[in-house]
Amino acid sequence: MEYLKFTDFRNHSKEYFEKIEAGESYIIIRKGIPVAKIIPFENREKGWKRNIEKIKIKSNKTTLDYILSERSEA
């Protein structure tokens, strides 16, 4: 597990998250004091997000027209 300065983590977070996804772990240091430990999940299954169906809108209607027609049908 490597020590990492907070400012380095903040400035290069994308690169560090890619390394974390690859299995690396870090201890974040702020003002010389360890403040957080970042470790990858062992089981990386989908979390709270769910699949949302996208609405197809007919080309002759605006989004508002589509929403109003859906409400009147319900």
C-alpha angles and dihedrals in degrees: 000000000000129000114235131189114239093234092053090050092047094047096045102028095136092058092045093050089053089053091047090052087052090056108269123135130209140193110213115221122202120183089346094305125108107241106166144015118214117198131166121251114253094213109045103189123146114284133202097327116102132198111264120200114233117231117234112216121205111244095240094056132071121225090256092052090051093049092048092049091049091051093049091051093052 
